Amino acid sequence: MVAYDLTHLTQPDHQLVAGPVQDDEALFLYALIRCMRLRRILEIGGADSYGARNFLKAMEPDGMLYTVDVRHTLALQSNHTTIIGSCEALTSRDVGGVPLDLVFFDFHVYAAQMTLFRNLSAEGVIDRNTVLALHDTNLHPPADGPDAPPRQWGSAVEGGWMHQAVERQMVNTLRDEGYDALMLHTTPDRHDSRLPLRHGLTILTLPRRLDIGETAGPSGGSTPTGTGPTG
Ligand SMILES: C[S@@+](CC[C@H](N)C(=O)[O-])C[C@H]1O[C@@H](n2cnc3c(N)ncnc32)[C@H](O)[C@@H]1O
């Protein structure tokens, strides 16, 4: 059995945090990095490094994490490069000049994040294999009352409370431009005092048809060799 060390995920059971990813979301990102062996990660918005610690724990030791933030962010270990500045100024040289495996967007300014996306795409370090992850794309439950989740910002929209608009808008834009989206969202009925809200994470990848060689396809189908491994 693989001995996963998740002791860095320390939130209380209700995961009522403002800023970092919630632990369930961190767990998903951890699994994504492990499953796809993502080694080169760019985090936009580092804050107190909760998310960065999770990326570093999930990555192979030869991976590299870049965190850009307008404020100073602590570099946690030798393969964690922190960049102070606004993300729209980032160039491919700042992130090693070779393609990134994952870009994580978490600072809520549309123009700056889209400028970064366009610039790094034009420079080839965001390419068709780069996975994009955007935080805060879910709606919080709409109900008012004593058990209602905190409402520090945002606005009511159909189906819930939109605590952040920017990453939702980015998902819409990038889907219009051809990305596939997996939205890790909840509906209001899935919440109660044990988990009052889910901030929400969306994973975007560019679609790809899977090459199946000379195989006839579902109706004529046999495997190319006839007796391939199953699983
Ligand atoms: C929600 S917090 C990030 C939380 C972090 N990803 C985590 O999981 O712990 C947003 C961060 O974005 C930073 N920020 C604000 N404007 C920025 C900009 N133009 N470029 C980069 N970072 C920015 C803020 O300083 C703040 O630390």
The ligand as a Tripos MOL2 file, in Angstrom:
@<TRIPOS>MOLECULE
LIG
   27    29     1     0     0
SMALL
NO_CHARGES

@<TRIPOS>ATOM
      1 C1         -7.3020   33.4040   -2.1900 C.3       1 LIG1
      2 S1         -5.6580   33.8770   -1.8730 S.3       1 LIG1
      3 C2         -4.7400   32.4670   -2.4640 C.3       1 LIG1
      4 C3         -4.8630   31.2410   -1.5980 C.3       1 LIG1
      5 C4         -3.8760   30.1260   -1.9090 C.3       1 LIG1
      6 N1         -3.9080   29.7010   -3.2900 N.3       1 LIG1
      7 C5         -4.0710   28.9140   -0.9980 C.2       1 LIG1
      8 O1         -4.6330   27.8930   -1.4590 O.co2     1 LIG1
      9 O2         -3.6940   28.9930    0.1600 O.co2     1 LIG1
     10 C6         -5.3850   35.1110   -3.1110 C.3       1 LIG1
     11 C7         -3.9670   35.6630   -3.1980 C.3       1 LIG1
     12 O3         -3.8480   36.3690   -4.4270 O.3       1 LIG1
     13 C8         -2.9120   37.4270   -4.2430 C.3       1 LIG1
     14 N2         -3.0300   38.4190   -5.3570 N.ar      1 LIG1
     15 C9         -3.8180   39.5150   -5.4370 C.ar      1 LIG1
     16 N3         -3.6240   40.1720   -6.6140 N.ar      1 LIG1
     17 C10        -2.6760   39.4650   -7.3030 C.ar      1 LIG1
     18 C11        -2.0390   39.6110   -8.5920 C.ar      1 LIG1
     19 N4         -2.3610   40.6260   -9.4230 N.pl3     1 LIG1
     20 N5         -1.1020   38.6990   -8.9730 N.ar      1 LIG1
     21 C12        -0.7950   37.6510   -8.1560 C.ar      1 LIG1
     22 N6         -1.3670   37.4620   -6.9280 N.ar      1 LIG1
     23 C13        -2.2860   38.3530   -6.5060 C.ar      1 LIG1
     24 C14        -3.2610   37.9570   -2.8750 C.3       1 LIG1
     25 O4         -2.1550   38.6560   -2.3270 O.3       1 LIG1
     26 C15        -3.5900   36.6510   -2.0960 C.3       1 LIG1
     27 O5         -2.4670   36.1870   -1.3910 O.3       1 LIG1
@<TRIPOS>BOND
     1     1     2 1
     2     2     3 1
     3     2    10 1
     4     3     4 1
     5     4     5 1
     6     5     6 1
     7     5     7 1
     8     7     8 2
     9     7     9 1
    10    10    11 1
    11    11    12 1
    12    11    26 1
    13    12    13 1
    14    13    14 1
    15    13    24 1
    16    14    15 ar
    17    14    23 ar
    18    15    16 ar
    19    16    17 ar
    20    17    18 ar
    21    17    23 ar
    22    18    19 1
    23    18    20 ar
    24    20    21 ar
    25    21    22 ar
    26    22    23 ar
    27    24    25 1
    28    24    26 1
    29    26    27 1
@<TRIPOS>SUBSTRUCTURE
     1 LIG1         1 GROUP 0 **** ****
